Amino acid sequence: MANPLQFMAQVRSEVAKVVWPTRREVVLTTIMVFVMAALTAVFFFLVDLSIRFGLTSLLDFVG
């Protein structure tokens, strides 16, 4: 087990290797997340609507 000074030196050297995203990349990725969340919400809304319509039609037909 490394002593605390060696550990901090290793952490600093590893953090220096990290490639941080640019501001543009962060903005584009955030926009894509919101777009995909909206598309997923619309998809599940339509699936829910169709299932509800199908079950309502079936129950009205049977009852």
Secondary structure, DSSP 8 states (H G I E B T S, - for coil): ---HHHHHHHHHHHHHT-----HHHHHHHHHHHHHHHHHHHHHHHHHHHHHHHHHHHHHHHH-
